[in-house]
Amino acid sequence: FDSEFEIRTLDPEGIIFFGDIGTERNWFLLAVHQGYLRAQTVHEDNQVIVSTGTVISDGQWKTVQVSKQERGIFVNVGGATAVKMEQSRESQVVELGGGLLRIAIGALMPNGIIDVGLNPALDGCLRNWDWVKQDSSILQHRVQESDAQRCWEHIGPGSFFPGEAVACLPLQAVLENMTLVRENPNWNFTVGLSFHPAPGSRGVLFAIVDPQNKTVLSVSIDKELVLHFRGKVLGSGTLSSNPCSMGSHNLELLVMERQFAMKMGTEQGVMQLDQDDLEHLKSIWSHSGSRLYLGGQPGGSSFFHGCLQVKIQGTVVDVDLAEVKHTGIRSHSCPSTMEIRDQNRARSM
């Protein structure tokens, strides 16, 4: 599996590469787990061996080298050994017998049966690679020709939406570790949106959808920021043109007994909420069939183009929880302001 590459990611979990020799019972995996480099392999008794190394998900470029030395597999990061794993006897025998080596980058093998206990999708960027000392010029060409796979020069936290894509998440999966109890007499919830729209972008940032696929609560951009609840405009706010903001905006939304409170920049507003609306919202919030849409809403229209980060109850929503997600969405990284503008200009040409 001797390989070398540079990697940059903010994603806390996903596969860097997977390889096997001769059989699916003889494999090696290099991945990211909880922000750390992670290597896995399997021995003769099907025991999976896991070794964790250095922090990898800090958004900085790192040089990674994978090599086999003295019956072991070594993974170096920045020239220092980060992971060392013993190679199984079966693997050595297969190698001596000239078994077929296969490599999958950013995924497991198609139609494979191996469960590695990870979310395989990794939002990251690779460059200057040398995969098992083989010619990979075709792969290099395909990446350069693909907008969805091209690396940005600079990245920051958040999720990037290309203006033609939506992510749909089960609401209960999002709320699983958050403190929301319907029977609590002081029931409330908070939503925080940090977003950077591409120039001229309009569309839905955030929507709560009921089991009948009707949008109950949404925040959208249409020249100004608009809050809809049960089909009615509940509030709106002006998008700041302050040059110091560099096009970035922050919205805080608090729903509590009998009222909505909305704050964006220096603007604040409080809207009354009757008991029937509150009970309806509570029931949607706790229903297993409810969905959270990001970057759009049901019906395939009003897509948002730009960067977005959503917090519910103060916790960042992990877009990788989506049951439906367009391949053009970057779950854990956003380009710089200038790169958003340049991309939007290229789209309009």
N, C-alpha and C positions, 0 to 999 in steps of 0.2 A: 504493500500500500504506500510505498515511498512517494510523497507528494510535497509540494511547497506552494504557498499562496499567501496573499494578503487579504485580510478580512476587516470589515467595519460594520458594526451593528449596534442597535439600541434594543433589539428584541431579546427578551429574557429566555426564550425557549424556541428551539427548532433544530433541524438537521443541517449540518454543514455538508457531510458526505457519508455515504454508506458503500461498503464494498464487500464482496464475497468471492471465495475461491473454490471452484469445483462443485460446491453444494451450498444450499441455504443454511446448513448446519455449521458452516465455517465462515463467520462474518466478523466485520469490524465496523464500528460506528463512531463518528466524531460529531458532536452536537453541542448545543448550548442549553443549559438547564439552570433556571433561577439566576441567570446572568453569568454563570461560570462555564468554562470549557468542560466538556464531559466526554469521556471515551467509554465505549462498551464493546465487549467481545464475548464469545461463548466458548466453553471448553467441552470436553468429550461427554460429560454427564449432563449436558444441556444447562449447566449452571452459567448464568449470565454474570460476568464480572464487570463492575462499574468502577471507574476512577475519575475523581473530580480535580480539576486544576485551577488555573488562575481566572480572575475576572476578565470577561471578554466583551460584555455588553455595555461599554462606556462611550460608544460613538467614535472611538479613535482607531486609526488604522493599526493593525498588528500583523506581523509576519509569523506565519505558522509553518512548521516543518514536521512532517510525519515520516519516520524512518524505522526500519527493522535492524536491530543490532543484537547480536549475542542472544538469540532466542527470545528477544523481547521487542515490543513496539514502543518507541519513544515519540512523544509529541513535545516539541520545543516552541515556545512563544517568545519572540524577541531575542532568540539565542539562548534562552534559559529553559531547562527541562521543566515542563509543567505537568506532564503525565507520563508514567511508565507502567507498561502492562506486560505480563508474561504471555508468551505465545504458546498456544496449545500444541500438543504432540500431533494431533490430527491435522492442524494447519501446516505444520512442518512437513508432514508426509505428503499432503496434497500438493504443496509447493514443489517438492522434489519430483513429484509425478507429473508436473507441468499442467496442473489444473487451470481451467479458464478463469481469469480474473475479470470481474465486472465492477464498475464504479457508477454510482448514481449520485449526482450533485444536487444537494438541496432536497432530497427525497429518498424514500425507500425504493426498492425495485418494483416495477409495475406488476400487479397481481401477486405480490409476495404475501406470505402468511406470517411474517415475523411481527411481533408486537414489542416495540422498544419502550413503551410507556411514556412517549413524548408527543406533543403536538408537532407534526413534522414540518409545517410551514415556517420558514425563517425569513424575516424581513432583514436582509443584509446585502452587502456588496462585496464581491470578490474581484481581485485584479492580480496581474502578474503571476498567473498560476502555471504550474507544471504538474499535470496529473499523471502519476506513475510513469513519468519520463516518456510519454507518448505525445504525438502531434495532436493538438487540440485547436488548430486554426479554424476549423469549421464551426466549432462552438464559439470561438471568439467572434467570428463574423456574425453569427446569429444574434448574439447578445448586442453587438453594436448596432444592428439593424432594428432592434426592438425597443420602442419607447418605454414599454413596461419593465424592461430588464436593465435599462441603462442606469449607470451610477450617477448620482448628483455630486457636484463638487463639494457642497457643504450640506450637512443635515442637522436637524434639531428634533426634539421630541414632538409627538403628535401622530396623527394619521393623515395620509394624503389621499384625497378623492379626485379622480381625473375629470369629473364633470359628466360622466356617463355611467356611473356605477353607484350601487347602494350596498350597505351591509345590514343584514337582518339578524338580530340576536334574540333568543328567548329571554324575556324579561326576568324570569325567575333565576336563570343562570347568572345574570348580572347582579341580582340582589342577594344571591346566596349567602354571602358573608357580610351583609350590611344590616344594620339595626333598624328594621321597619316592622312594627307589630300593629296590625290593624286594630286590635282592641285597645291599644294604648290611648288613654284620653287626650294625650298631648301629641297625637299622631301628626307627623309632618315629614316632608322630604325636601331635599335640596338638589338642584341641578346646576352645575357650573359648566359653561361653554367657553373655551378659548379657541378662537378661529381667525384665520387669515384668508379671506377670499381672493381668488384671482381677479384681476381687473374686469369689471362688468359682470361678475358672477351673480346669478340669482338661483335660488333653490332652497330646499329644505335641509336644515342642519340636523334636526333631531325630531323624532316623532314617536309617540306612544300609540300603539295600535291594538285594538281589542280583538278577541277571538273571532269576531265576524269580519275582520279585516277593515274596520273603520278607524280612521285616525281620530283619536280622542284629544290629544295634546300635541302641539307641534310648534317649533320655532323655525322661521324661514327668513330669507333675505329677498326683498323686492324693493329696491332703492333704499328702504329702511328695514330695520329688524321688526318682525311681526310675530306676536304670540297668538296662536289660535287655540281655542278650547271648545270642543263639541260643536265645531262648525262656525263659531263666531270669533271675531277679532276681540281678544281680551285686552291687548295692550300693544304698544309699539315703541320703538326707540330709534333715534337717529344714529347712524354709523359715523363715528368721529372721523374728521378729516385732519386731525392733528398730525403734522409730519413726524413728530417724535414717536408716534405709535407704530410707524412703519407699516401701516395697514393691518395691524393686529388689533383684535377686539376681545373683550371679556364680558360675559353676561352671567349674572347670578339670579337664579330663580328659586324662590322659597314658597312652598305650598303648605299652609297650616290651616287650623280650624277657621273656616269662614273667609279666608282671604289668600290671594296671590300677592307676593311681593317681588318686584323685578328691579334689578339694578344693573345699569350699564354705564361705565365711566362715572360722570357726575350726575347722570339722570337716574332718578328713582321714582317708582310708582307703586301704589298699592291698589289692588282691585278686589272688590267684594266677591265672595263665593258663597252661594246659598247651600243649605244642608243637603239638598238632593244632588247637586253637582259634586259636593265633597264625597258623599257616600258612593256615587258612581265612580269617581276617581279611585277611591280606596278599593273597590271591588275589582277594577281593571288592574290595579297595581299588584294585587295578590293572586290574580287568576293565572293558572299554569299555561293558558293558551295565549296570553298577551305577548306582544313583541315590541322590541325597541328597534327602530330604523335609524340609521345614521347615513347622511349624505343624500337622502331621498325619502320617498314614501311609497306605499303600495300603488300600483298602476304604472310604474315605470316612467315617471315624469318628474320635473322639478328637481333635477340633480344638482348637487352642490359641487363646485370646483374650487379646490383649495385645501388648506390644512385645518384640521379640527381635532380638539381634545375635549372629551366629555368626562365630567366627574358627577357621580351620583352618590349622595351621602358622603361627599368628600373623598371618594375612592375613584381613581381613574378607570374608566370602562376599557376592558381589554377587547379590542376588535377581533382578536383571534377566537373569541367565544362565538362568533357568528355561525349560524347554521347555513346561511347563504351569504357569500361575499364574492364580489367581482374580482377577477385576477388583477385588474388595474389598480386596486386599492393597496397602498402600503400601510400596514397596520401599525408600525412603530417608528416611522420616520417621515420627516417633512423636508422639502428642499428650502433653501434660503429664499428671502423675499424676491431677489433679482431673478432667481431661477424660475419661480412661479410666473413672474411677468414674462420672461422669455418664452416659457412653454406656452402661455396663453397666446402670445403673438404668433408663434408657430402654428397653433391650432387654427387661428383665424385667417391664415394666408391661403 
